[in-house]
Amino acid sequence: RAEPQGQAPRHPSHICRGRALTMSLSGAVCSVMLYSNLAWSVDNQVTLEFSTPHGVAPNGVLLCATATGHRFDRSSFTVNALEEGGSQFVSGNAQTVTSSAATDLRAFGGATSWNHRAVETGVAADVLGTDAYYASTYMRRRYDTLAVDSTGASLAGVFQDPVWSTTDATRKNDTDFYIAKLSDATLTDTERQTHAATLAELNRPTGNCALLSGSWAKDTRYELKFTAPNPAQSTGATELGWWMAPVTYAAAASTDPAGAGGMEPSNRVTYTVRGDKTGVVCGRRSTVGAALHDACASLTLSGANSSVAAANVPAACADSLKWTSRAEATNGLGCGASAQAACGTCAANAVESYRYSGHCVSCENGAAATVSDGGVNRNSCTCAAGRTTLKAGGSACGPKMGPAGTSTSAAALAAELCASFTGVKTGLSGGSSAGKTSGVGGGVAAGAHAIATAHVDAFLAAAGALVDFADVAAANVTYRSTLMFDERAPDDPTRRRGLAGRCAECGADGTFVDDYGRVGAVKDVQFDAVHALRLIGYVLHLKGYDCDALYNPDDKFVGIYGAYEAAPVCGVATPA
C-alpha cells in the first residue's frame, strides 16, 4: 500500500533468505580475506573484500566490528590501502595511502564535500539514527528486532554503545585546560590548530564502527586494508567479525534554519542505508581463522623468549610469537601460511583465483572459464543466463533477477517487472471473476487486500538488483503529496486518500467491533491496491524505465480505479 506521506512502505526485513553468505540480490557482498594478527589487544591489519550495490553509488561505507567490546577511535583505526575495480579473478586499480587523511585514495576523495573526514568513528546508531526506516526497529531498545541480515547471518554485536575512556570530571578539566590554552594570544597558527584538534577529540567516545566517506562507485569491487586494535581479553571477546552497509548522504537545504550552536544547514548530514536495510555480515574465507588468543600464554607454551612472555605485554608477545612454530601466530593468514595446513584443491565446480595465494571461488549456477587479466589468462566463472554476477566473496554467481528469473540486464529486469505487475493490475481491474482466474486471488476484495498489503514488498523482493527500499520510500513521499487522487471525486480534497471509513457503529478512529469481538475497519482496499501498483510504475519511471500501463508520465491522472461491482459487505444485502 502507499503509506502516509513521509513514511516508508513496509519492508519484510525479518524474512531470511538462503544462508549462503554471498547470495546478495542487491550486489552488496563483504568477506574477510586476511587477519595479520589475532592476539588480544594488538594491532591487526584486516584485508576486507566487498562490493557495492548494483544500482547505487554510495557516499560512504559503514563498517562495524561485531566482537564484544571491540572499540577504536580515529587515531587507532587507520586505512592502509585500497584496490578499486576488478573481480575475484581480475585485478583492479591498487592504491596505497600516502597521508594520514586517506583522502589521496580516489574513493575517499569526496569526503570533504560532506564536511566529513575520510574516516569517522562511532557506533551504528550515529548513522542509522538519521535513517527514518529504523525508527520502528525496536521492542525494548533500538535495533533489537534486527536479528539477521538478508542471508540469515546473525547481527549480534553490530549494535553497541559508545564508551568514554575517561570520566566526565576528567574530560571537563581537560576541556577547560585547552580552552584556556587557546585564549593565549602568543600561540602560532600551528599550535592553535593542534590544541583545537586535541579539544575536539576530548569528548569523543570510542565505538565499534567506522564510516568511510567519499565517492564510491556502484557495482564495484573494493579490497580495503585497514589496521585496528583487537579487543582486550577483559572484554570477553572470543572471535572477530565485521558488518558492512553502503550509505548515501543528504545535506539540509541552504534555506533551512541554522541548527544548534548556529550550525550551518549544509553541515547537517543525514544518512540512508542502501541495498538491504539489514546490511550484510562479512563472511570469511574458510581457511582463515577469527578466534582470538592470548599471545603471551601461547609464547609461554612455545618455550621461546620466556622473559618477554613473563613481562606479559601483548604486542611484544605477539611479535615474538611470529618467530615460533605456534599456529596461533598465523591463524588469520589462511592455508599455506607458516604453521598452517597446506592448501588443498578447490571443491567441485569451484576455481582457484590467483588472489590470496589461491582463493577458491564457487562457480555454482555457472561454469568454470578463463579470462584475460592484462594479457594474463586467469581462472574465472561464467554465470548462467539470468543470474547476477558477484564481484566479491566466495561465489561468482548470485541469485536470479526478476519475478521470472530470466532478466539479463537492468532494462530487461524493468520490462519483466512491468509485465508482471501489469498482469496483476489486469486481474484486479477485471472484476471478481477475472481476479480469480488471473491469480490475483479471491476476486476484487481478497485480491485488493493482497495487493495493498503485500505487492510493494513483492516488488522490492523481485527488483533488488535495480531498486531498493530507500528508492521506494523516497518515491512514496512525492507520490503521496502530489500524485494521489480519487477519480470518483477528483475535485474533492477530502477524497485524495479514497473513501474514508464511516459507519454508524464506528468509533472516532473508524474502527468497529464485530459480533465475535474482533476489531475491524471500513477501508477502501481497492483504492489502496490500485495506487500501490501505480506507485510501482512511478518508481520504475524514476529509475528511467517507463511502464505506462502502471504509471503514464504523459497522463498522470488517468482513471485507474477499475471496474465497479456491487459486493456484499458483512451480511448486508446488496442495494437494488
C-alpha positions as CSV (number, residue, x, y, z in Angstrom):
1,R,0.0,0.0,0.0
2,A,1.1,3.6,-0.4
3,E,2.0,4.7,3.1
4,P,1.3,8.1,4.7
5,Q,3.5,10.9,3.4
6,G,6.9,10.9,4.9
7,Q,6.8,7.3,5.9
8,A,8.4,4.4,4.0
9,P,6.4,1.4,2.9
10,R,6.6,-1.7,5.0
11,H,9.5,-4.0,4.3
12,P,9.8,-7.7,5.4
13,S,13.3,-7.3,6.8
14,H,12.7,-10.2,9.2
15,I,12.5,-12.7,6.3
16,C,15.6,-14.9,6.0
17,R,16.6,-15.9,2.5
18,G,19.3,-18.6,1.9
19,R,22.2,-18.8,4.3
20,A,24.8,-18.6,1.5
21,L,27.0,-15.7,2.6
22,T,27.3,-14.2,-0.9
23,M,23.7,-14.6,-2.3
24,S,23.0,-10.8,-2.4
25,L,20.3,-9.6,-4.7
26,S,21.4,-6.0,-4.4
27,G,25.0,-7.0,-5.2
28,A,26.5,-5.8,-1.8
29,V,28.8,-8.5,-0.6
30,C,31.5,-8.5,2.1
31,S,34.2,-11.0,3.0
32,V,37.2,-11.0,5.4
33,M,40.2,-12.3,3.4
34,L,43.1,-12.0,5.9
35,Y,43.9,-11.0,9.5
36,S,47.5,-10.2,10.2
37,N,47.3,-10.9,14.0
38,L,44.6,-12.5,16.1
39,A,46.1,-11.8,19.6
40,W,44.1,-9.9,22.1
41,S,45.0,-6.1,22.5
42,V,47.3,-5.9,19.5
43,D,47.1,-4.0,16.2
44,N,45.6,-6.2,13.4
45,Q,45.7,-5.4,9.7
46,V,42.4,-6.6,8.2
47,T,42.0,-7.3,4.5
48,L,38.4,-6.9,3.5
49,E,36.9,-7.6,0.1
50,F,33.5,-6.0,-0.6
51,S,31.3,-4.9,-3.5
52,T,28.8,-2.0,-3.7
53,P,25.1,-2.4,-4.8
54,H,24.3,-3.0,-8.5
55,G,22.2,0.2,-8.7
56,V,23.6,2.6,-6.1
57,A,26.8,4.6,-5.9
58,P,27.2,5.1,-2.1
59,N,28.7,8.2,-0.5
60,G,30.0,6.1,2.4
61,V,30.5,2.6,3.7
62,L,29.6,1.9,7.3
63,L,31.9,-0.8,8.7
64,C,31.2,-2.2,12.2
65,A,33.1,-4.7,14.4
66,T,30.8,-7.4,15.9
67,A,33.1,-8.8,18.6
68,T,32.1,-7.8,22.2
69,G,33.8,-4.6,23.3
70,H,35.7,-4.2,20.0
71,R,36.3,-0.4,20.0
72,F,38.6,2.1,18.3
73,D,38.8,5.8,17.5
74,R,40.1,7.9,14.6
75,S,43.7,7.6,15.9
76,S,43.6,3.8,16.1
77,F,41.6,2.9,13.0
78,T,43.9,3.5,10.0
79,V,43.3,2.9,6.3
80,N,46.4,1.4,4.7
81,A,45.5,0.6,1.1
82,L,42.6,0.2,-1.3
83,E,42.1,-1.7,-4.6
84,E,39.2,-0.4,-6.7
85,G,37.6,-2.4,-9.6
86,G,38.3,-5.8,-11.0
87,S,36.7,-9.0,-9.5
88,Q,37.7,-12.2,-7.7
89,F,39.6,-13.1,-10.9
90,V,40.7,-9.8,-12.5
91,S,42.9,-7.2,-10.9
92,G,41.7,-3.6,-10.2
93,N,43.5,-0.3,-9.5
94,A,45.6,-0.7,-6.4
95,Q,46.4,2.4,-4.3
96,T,48.3,2.9,-1.1
97,V,47.7,5.6,1.5
98,T,50.4,8.4,1.5
99,S,48.7,10.6,4.0
100,S,47.0,10.1,7.4
101,A,43.8,11.6,6.0
102,A,43.4,8.8,3.4
103,T,41.8,11.4,1.0
104,D,44.5,10.7,-1.5
105,L,42.6,7.5,-2.3
106,R,40.1,8.1,-5.2
107,A,37.2,6.5,-3.4
108,F,37.8,8.8,-0.3
109,G,38.2,12.0,-2.3
110,G,34.7,13.3,-1.9
111,A,34.6,13.2,1.9
112,T,35.2,16.9,2.4
113,S,32.3,17.8,0.2
114,W,30.1,16.4,3.1
115,N,32.2,18.1,5.7
116,H,33.4,14.7,6.8
117,R,36.9,13.2,7.3
118,A,37.6,10.2,5.2
119,V,37.3,8.1,8.3
120,E,34.9,8.9,11.2
121,T,34.4,6.5,14.1
122,G,31.5,5.9,16.4
123,V,28.6,3.4,16.7
124,A,26.0,2.2,14.3
125,A,23.3,4.4,15.9
126,D,25.3,7.5,14.8
127,V,24.4,6.7,11.2
128,L,21.2,4.6,11.5
129,G,19.7,7.1,13.8
130,T,19.1,9.5,11.0
131,D,17.5,6.9,8.7
132,A,13.7,7.0,9.2
133,Y,13.4,3.3,8.5
134,Y,15.0,2.3,11.8
135,A,12.5,4.3,13.9
136,S,10.4,1.2,14.2
137,T,13.1,-1.4,14.6
138,Y,12.8,-2.0,18.3
139,M,10.8,-3.6,21.0
140,R,12.6,-2.6,24.2
141,R,15.6,-0.9,22.8
142,R,16.8,0.3,19.4
143,Y,17.5,-2.3,16.7
144,D,16.6,-5.3,18.8
145,T,14.3,-6.5,16.1
146,L,17.2,-6.6,13.6
147,A,18.3,-10.2,14.3
148,V,19.8,-11.4,11.0
149,D,20.9,-10.0,7.7
150,S,19.3,-10.9,4.3
151,T,21.4,-14.1,4.2
152,G,20.3,-15.2,7.7
153,A,23.7,-14.3,9.3
154,S,23.3,-13.1,12.9
155,L,23.6,-9.3,13.6
156,A,24.7,-10.0,17.2
157,G,27.4,-7.4,18.2
158,V,26.7,-4.8,15.5
159,F,24.7,-2.5,17.8
160,Q,27.0,-1.5,20.6
161,D,27.1,1.6,22.9
162,P,29.8,4.3,22.8
163,V,32.4,4.2,25.7
164,W,34.4,7.1,27.1
165,S,37.9,6.3,28.2
166,T,37.9,8.9,30.9
167,T,35.3,10.2,33.5
168,D,33.1,13.3,33.0
169,A,35.1,15.2,35.5
170,T,38.4,14.4,33.8
171,R,37.0,15.5,30.4
172,K,35.7,18.7,31.9
173,N,39.1,19.6,33.4
174,D,40.9,18.8,30.2
175,T,38.4,20.8,28.2
176,D,38.9,23.8,30.5
177,F,42.7,23.4,30.2
178,Y,42.7,23.5,26.4
179,I,40.1,26.4,26.2
180,A,42.5,28.4,28.4
181,K,45.4,27.5,26.1
182,L,43.5,28.7,23.0
183,S,43.0,32.1,24.6
184,D,46.8,32.7,24.6
185,A,47.4,35.4,22.0
186,T,51.0,34.4,21.6
187,L,50.1,31.0,20.0
188,T,51.2,30.3,16.4
189,D,48.6,29.1,13.9
190,T,50.1,25.6,14.1
191,E,49.9,25.5,17.9
192,R,46.4,26.8,17.8
193,Q,45.3,24.1,15.3
194,T,47.0,21.4,17.4
195,H,45.2,22.5,20.6
196,A,41.9,22.8,18.7
197,A,42.2,19.3,17.3
198,T,43.0,17.9,20.8
199,L,40.0,19.7,22.2
200,A,37.7,18.3,19.5
201,E,38.8,14.8,20.4
202,L,38.5,15.1,24.2
203,N,34.7,14.4,24.3
204,R,34.6,11.8,21.6
205,P,34.0,8.3,22.8
206,T,35.3,5.1,21.3
207,G,33.0,3.0,19.2
208,N,32.9,-0.2,17.1
209,C,32.1,1.4,13.8
210,A,34.0,3.4,11.1
211,L,32.2,5.5,8.5
212,L,34.4,5.6,5.3
213,S,33.2,8.7,3.3
214,G,33.9,9.6,-0.3
215,S,32.8,8.8,-3.8
216,W,32.3,5.1,-4.0
217,A,31.2,3.6,-7.4
218,K,28.2,1.4,-7.9
219,D,28.5,-2.3,-8.7
220,T,32.3,-2.2,-8.0
221,R,34.7,-4.5,-6.1
222,Y,36.9,-3.0,-3.4
223,E,39.7,-4.5,-1.4
224,L,40.3,-2.5,1.7
225,K,43.3,-2.9,4.1
226,F,43.0,-1.2,7.4
227,T,44.6,-1.5,10.8
228,A,42.6,-1.5,14.1
229,P,43.4,-2.8,17.6
230,N,41.9,-6.1,18.6
231,P,39.7,-6.1,21.7
232,A,41.2,-6.8,25.1
233,Q,40.8,-10.2,26.7
234,S,38.9,-8.5,29.5
235,T,36.0,-7.7,27.2
236,G,35.1,-11.3,26.8
237,A,35.5,-11.2,23.0
238,T,36.4,-14.6,21.6
239,E,36.2,-14.1,17.8
240,L,36.4,-11.2,15.4
241,G,33.7,-10.3,12.9
242,W,32.6,-7.4,10.7
243,W,29.4,-6.0,9.3
244,M,29.0,-3.6,6.3
245,A,26.3,-1.3,5.0
246,P,26.5,1.0,1.9
247,V,25.2,4.5,2.8
248,T,24.1,7.6,0.8
249,Y,24.2,11.1,2.4
250,A,21.9,14.1,2.2
251,A,22.6,17.6,3.4
252,A,19.9,20.1,4.7
253,A,18.8,22.7,2.2
254,S,20.7,26.0,2.4
255,T,17.4,27.8,3.2
256,D,16.8,25.7,6.3
257,P,17.2,27.4,9.7
258,A,20.6,27.1,11.5
259,G,21.0,24.3,13.9
260,A,22.2,24.1,17.4
261,G,25.0,26.5,18.2
262,G,24.5,28.2,14.8
263,M,25.4,25.1,12.7
264,E,25.0,25.9,9.1
265,P,22.3,23.8,7.3
266,S,24.8,22.3,4.8
267,N,26.7,20.8,7.7
268,R,23.7,18.8,8.9
269,V,24.0,15.5,7.1
270,T,21.6,12.6,7.3
271,Y,22.3,9.0,6.2
272,T,20.3,6.3,4.4
273,V,21.4,2.7,4.3
274,R,21.2,1.3,0.7
275,G,20.6,-2.2,-0.6
276,D,19.2,-4.4,2.1
277,K,18.3,-2.4,5.2
278,T,19.9,-5.0,7.5
279,G,23.3,-4.6,5.8
280,V,25.5,-7.6,5.2
281,V,27.5,-9.6,7.7
282,C,31.0,-10.2,6.3
283,G,31.7,-13.8,5.5
284,R,35.2,-15.2,6.0
285,R,37.5,-17.4,3.9
286,S,37.1,-20.9,5.0
287,T,40.8,-21.3,5.6
288,V,41.1,-18.0,7.7
289,G,40.6,-18.2,11.4
290,A,39.0,-15.5,13.6
291,A,39.4,-16.9,17.1
292,L,41.3,-14.5,19.4
293,H,44.1,-15.8,21.6
294,D,46.5,-14.8,24.5
295,A,49.8,-14.2,22.7
296,C,51.8,-14.3,26.0
297,A,50.2,-17.6,27.0
298,S,51.0,-19.0,23.6
299,L,54.6,-17.7,23.7
300,T,55.0,-19.4,27.1
301,L,53.8,-22.7,25.7
302,S,56.3,-22.4,22.8
303,G,59.2,-22.2,25.3
304,A,60.7,-19.3,23.5
305,N,61.6,-15.8,24.8
306,S,60.5,-16.5,28.4
307,S,61.4,-13.1,29.6
308,V,59.1,-11.5,27.0
309,A,56.3,-13.9,27.9
310,A,56.8,-13.1,31.7
311,A,56.6,-9.4,31.0
312,N,53.0,-10.0,29.7
313,V,52.9,-7.2,27.1
314,P,50.6,-8.5,24.4
315,A,52.2,-6.6,21.5
316,A,55.7,-7.8,22.4
317,C,54.5,-11.4,22.9
318,A,52.7,-11.3,19.6
319,D,55.8,-10.1,17.8
320,S,57.9,-12.9,19.4
321,L,55.3,-15.5,18.7
322,K,55.8,-14.9,14.9
323,W,59.2,-16.5,15.1
324,T,57.9,-19.7,16.7
325,S,56.1,-22.7,15.2
326,R,52.9,-21.9,17.0
327,A,49.9,-21.9,14.7
328,E,48.2,-19.1,16.6
329,A,50.6,-16.6,15.0
330,T,49.3,-17.2,11.5
331,N,45.7,-18.4,12.0
332,G,44.4,-15.3,10.3
333,L,46.6,-15.7,7.2
334,G,44.9,-18.8,5.7
335,C,46.1,-22.1,4.4
336,G,49.7,-22.3,3.2
337,A,51.0,-19.7,5.8
338,S,53.7,-20.7,8.3
339,A,52.4,-23.4,10.7
340,Q,49.2,-23.7,8.7
341,A,47.9,-26.7,6.7
342,A,48.7,-26.7,3.0
343,C,46.0,-25.5,0.7
344,G,44.1,-28.3,-0.9
345,T,42.3,-28.4,-4.3
346,C,39.1,-26.5,-4.7
347,A,35.8,-28.2,-4.4
348,A,33.9,-29.4,-7.5
349,N,32.6,-26.5,-9.6
350,A,34.9,-24.1,-7.9
351,V,38.1,-22.5,-9.3
352,E,41.2,-21.2,-7.8
353,S,41.6,-17.4,-8.1
354,Y,45.2,-16.0,-8.2
355,R,44.3,-13.8,-5.2
356,Y,45.5,-14.6,-1.7
357,S,47.8,-17.4,-2.7
358,G,45.0,-19.4,-4.1
359,H,41.4,-18.4,-3.2
360,C,38.7,-20.8,-4.1
361,V,35.6,-19.3,-5.7
362,S,32.4,-21.2,-6.3
363,C,31.0,-21.3,-9.9
364,E,27.7,-22.7,-8.7
365,N,24.9,-21.6,-11.0
366,G,27.6,-21.1,-13.7
367,A,30.6,-22.9,-15.0
368,A,34.4,-22.6,-14.9
369,A,36.0,-20.4,-17.5
370,T,39.1,-18.3,-18.2
371,V,39.5,-14.6,-18.6
372,S,42.3,-12.3,-19.7
373,D,43.7,-10.0,-17.0
374,G,46.1,-7.6,-18.7
375,G,47.2,-10.3,-21.1
376,V,47.5,-13.0,-18.4
377,N,44.9,-15.8,-18.5
378,R,43.2,-16.3,-15.2
379,N,40.7,-18.8,-13.9
380,S,37.2,-17.4,-13.7
381,C,33.5,-18.3,-13.8
382,T,30.7,-17.6,-16.3
383,C,27.2,-17.3,-14.8
384,A,24.1,-18.9,-16.2
385,A,21.7,-16.6,-18.0
386,G,19.5,-14.6,-15.7
387,R,22.0,-14.8,-12.8
388,T,23.5,-11.8,-11.2
389,T,27.3,-11.6,-11.2
390,L,29.0,-11.0,-7.9
391,K,32.4,-9.3,-8.0
392,A,33.5,-10.2,-4.4
393,G,33.2,-13.0,-2.0
394,G,33.3,-16.8,-2.3
395,S,30.7,-17.2,-5.0
396,A,30.8,-15.7,-8.5
397,C,27.1,-16.1,-9.4
398,G,24.3,-14.6,-7.4
399,P,20.5,-15.1,-7.4
400,K,18.2,-14.7,-10.4
401,M,16.8,-11.3,-11.3
402,G,13.1,-10.6,-11.6
403,P,9.9,-12.4,-10.9
404,A,10.5,-14.9,-13.7
405,G,14.3,-15.1,-13.2
406,T,15.0,-14.6,-16.9
407,S,16.4,-11.0,-16.9
408,T,19.9,-10.4,-18.0
409,S,20.2,-6.6,-17.7
410,A,18.6,-3.7,-15.8
411,A,16.4,-2.8,-18.8
412,A,15.2,-6.4,-19.2
413,L,14.5,-6.6,-15.4
414,A,12.4,-3.4,-15.6
415,A,10.5,-4.8,-18.6
416,E,9.8,-8.1,-16.7
417,L,8.7,-6.2,-13.6
418,C,6.4,-4.0,-15.7
419,A,4.8,-7.0,-17.4
420,S,4.4,-9.0,-14.2
421,F,2.7,-6.2,-12.2
422,T,0.6,-5.1,-15.2
423,G,-0.7,-8.6,-15.2
424,V,-1.7,-8.2,-11.5
425,K,-3.4,-4.9,-12.4
426,T,-5.3,-6.5,-15.2
427,G,-6.6,-9.3,-13.0
428,L,-7.6,-6.8,-10.3
429,S,-9.3,-4.4,-12.7
430,G,-11.3,-7.0,-14.5
431,G,-13.7,-7.8,-11.6
432,S,-14.1,-10.8,-9.3
433,S,-14.2,-13.5,-12.0
434,A,-11.1,-12.2,-13.7
435,G,-9.4,-11.8,-10.3
436,K,-9.9,-15.5,-9.6
437,T,-8.7,-16.7,-13.0
438,S,-5.8,-14.2,-13.2
439,G,-4.2,-15.4,-10.0
440,V,-4.9,-12.3,-8.0
441,G,-6.8,-14.3,-5.5
442,G,-10.4,-14.4,-4.3
443,G,-11.9,-11.8,-6.5
444,V,-11.7,-8.0,-6.1
445,A,-12.0,-7.8,-2.3
446,A,-9.4,-10.5,-1.5
447,G,-7.2,-9.6,-4.4
448,A,-7.2,-5.9,-3.4
449,H,-6.3,-6.8,0.2
450,A,-3.4,-8.9,-1.1
451,I,-2.1,-6.2,-3.4
452,A,-2.5,-3.4,-0.9
453,T,-0.7,-5.2,1.8
454,A,2.0,-7.3,0.0
455,H,2.8,-6.3,-3.5
456,V,5.1,-3.4,-2.8
457,D,7.1,-5.8,-0.7
458,A,6.9,-8.4,-3.5
459,F,8.2,-5.7,-6.0
460,L,11.1,-5.0,-3.7
461,A,11.9,-8.7,-3.4
462,A,12.0,-9.1,-7.1
463,A,13.6,-5.8,-8.1
464,G,16.6,-5.8,-5.7
465,A,19.1,-5.6,-8.4
466,L,17.6,-2.4,-9.7
467,V,15.6,-0.8,-6.8
468,D,16.0,-0.8,-3.0
469,F,13.8,0.2,-0.1
470,A,15.2,3.7,0.0
471,D,14.2,4.3,-3.6
472,V,10.6,3.3,-2.9
473,A,10.5,5.3,0.3
474,A,11.7,8.5,-1.4
475,A,9.3,8.0,-4.3
476,N,6.4,7.4,-1.9
477,V,6.9,10.8,-0.3
478,T,6.4,12.6,-3.7
479,Y,3.7,10.2,-4.8
480,R,1.6,10.7,-1.7
481,S,1.9,14.5,-1.8
482,T,1.4,15.2,-5.5
483,L,0.1,12.2,-7.4
484,M,-2.7,10.5,-5.4
485,F,-6.3,11.2,-6.4
486,D,-9.7,9.6,-6.4
487,E,-11.2,9.7,-9.9
488,R,-14.7,9.2,-8.5
489,A,-14.5,12.7,-6.9
490,P,-11.4,14.4,-8.5
491,D,-12.1,17.9,-7.2
492,D,-12.9,16.9,-3.6
493,P,-9.8,17.3,-1.4
494,T,-11.2,15.0,1.3
495,R,-11.2,12.2,-1.2
496,R,-7.5,12.3,-2.1
497,R,-6.9,9.2,0.0
498,G,-10.0,7.3,-1.1
499,L,-13.2,6.6,0.8
500,A,-12.7,7.1,4.5
501,G,-14.2,4.7,6.9
502,R,-17.7,5.7,8.0
503,C,-20.3,3.6,9.8
504,A,-23.0,4.1,12.5
505,E,-21.2,1.9,15.0
506,C,-17.6,3.1,14.2
507,G,-15.5,4.9,16.7
508,A,-13.7,8.1,16.1
509,D,-10.8,6.2,14.5
510,G,-13.1,4.5,12.0
511,T,-12.9,1.0,13.7
512,F,-15.7,-1.2,14.9
513,V,-16.1,-4.4,17.0
514,D,-18.0,-7.2,15.2
515,D,-20.2,-9.8,16.8
516,Y,-17.2,-12.0,17.5
517,G,-15.3,-9.3,19.4
518,R,-12.8,-8.7,16.6
519,V,-11.8,-5.1,15.7
520,G,-12.3,-4.2,12.1
521,A,-12.3,-1.1,9.9
522,V,-14.2,0.1,6.8
523,K,-11.4,0.6,4.3
524,D,-11.3,1.3,0.6
525,V,-8.9,-1.5,-0.2
526,Q,-9.4,-1.2,-4.0
527,F,-8.1,2.3,-3.8
528,D,-5.1,1.3,-1.8
529,A,-4.4,-1.6,-4.2
530,V,-4.5,0.4,-7.5
531,H,-2.3,3.1,-6.0
532,A,0.2,0.5,-4.7
533,L,0.5,-0.7,-8.3
534,R,0.8,2.8,-9.7
535,L,3.5,3.6,-7.1
536,I,5.5,0.6,-8.5
537,G,5.1,2.1,-12.0
538,Y,6.2,5.5,-10.7
539,V,9.4,4.0,-9.1
540,L,10.3,2.4,-12.4
541,H,9.7,5.7,-14.1
542,L,12.1,7.4,-11.7
543,K,14.7,4.8,-12.5
544,G,14.5,5.6,-16.2
545,Y,12.2,2.7,-17.3
546,D,8.7,3.8,-18.1
547,C,5.8,1.3,-17.6
548,D,2.8,3.3,-19.0
549,A,0.4,0.5,-18.0
550,L,1.1,1.2,-14.3
551,Y,2.1,4.9,-14.4
552,N,2.0,7.1,-17.5
553,P,4.0,10.3,-17.1
554,D,2.2,11.9,-20.0
555,D,-1.2,11.3,-18.4
556,K,-0.6,11.4,-14.7
557,F,-4.3,11.5,-13.7
558,V,-5.8,8.8,-16.0
559,G,-8.5,6.8,-14.2
560,I,-7.1,3.7,-12.5
561,Y,-9.7,2.6,-10.1
562,G,-11.0,-0.2,-12.3
563,A,-14.4,-2.0,-12.6
564,Y,-17.2,-1.1,-10.1
565,E,-19.0,-4.1,-8.8
566,A,-21.6,-4.3,-6.1
567,A,-20.4,-6.7,-3.4
568,P,-21.9,-7.7,-0.1
569,V,-20.2,-6.3,2.9
570,C,-20.6,-8.4,6.1
571,G,-24.2,-9.7,5.9
572,V,-25.8,-6.7,4.5
573,A,-27.9,-7.2,1.3
574,T,-26.7,-5.6,-1.9
575,P,-28.7,-2.4,-2.6
576,A,-31.1,-2.6,-5.6
